C-alpha cells in the first residue's frame, strides 16, 4: 500500500466501523468535571478560570439577550481548541480538517444569527444590508454586494478553519519527510530542515488556538449585529 | 504619536459602515435631516433606518419580479413548442 500525503486527512475507520464519533468524543473525556468540594484541585481551578475569563471577554460587547449564547460559544471554543491541539500529536486524526464538520458548525450557527435578527428586529437586520450614506446610484449595487457578503460568511467560516489546519498539517508532513530523506544524504541540510520543522510546529500550535478563537469570535460578531 | 481622528467604536463586520463613519467624522459629511427628505426620498434613502430597509425590500422586489417574469416567459415559450410537436 503506497501512502500519500493526504492519507492523514482520510476519515478513520476500523473493520468498516467509522471512528469519527470516537475522535469527536475524545475531548469530553479530557476535561475534569467540577466537583462539589469547596476548593478544587489545580487543574479544575485553571480550567474554571480560563472558561470564566474567556466567557466574560466574549460576552462583553453582547447585550443581555446575547448572553444566552454564552454556553454554546464557550463550549464550541473549548471543543475546537482541543480538537486542533490533539491533531498536532503524531499519527492522530484531526476532525477539523474535514470541511463537512466545519460547515456543520458554521452554517447552522450563522443561519441562527440571521434568523434571530430577522425575527426580533427585521428593520435593523434589513437595514444592515445598505451602508448609511450610500450615494443613490450605488444603492442597488451595494445591496447586492452586501447580500453576497452575507451569504459568503458561513462558507468563509468553514473553509478558513479547514484550510488553515489542512495546510499546516500538510506542511509539517512535507518538511518532516524532507528532513527524514535528507538525513543520510546531507546531514547539515537535514538539521536545518529539522529546525524549520520545530519552528513550524510552534507556529501550528499558535494557529490551532487562534483559528478556534477566530471562528467563535466571528460568530459572536455576527450575533452582535442581530441580537 | 498621532491619535486616531476616529473616536467611536465602529462595527468592523461591514466595510460600508466603516466608510460612513470615516466620512462623517473626518470630512463632516452629515446625513440630511428628516425635514430635508421629501417626496420619494422620504421613504427611499440611505440615511434613515426605515429608508434603508425600504431600499433593500424594493431591490429584492425588483429582482423577484424580474425572475418571475423570466420564468413565466420561458414556460410560455415551452408550451407552444410542445403543443406544435404533438
Interface residues (C-beta under 8 A of the other chain):
Chain A: X122 X123 X124 X126 X127 X128 X129 X130 X131 X132 X133 X134 X135 X136 X139 X140 X142 X143 X144 X146 X149 X221 X222 X224 X225
Chain B: X11 X12 X13 X14 X15 X16 X17 X19 X20 X23 X24 X29 X31 X46 X47 X49 X50 X52 X53 X55 X56 X57 X59 X60 X62
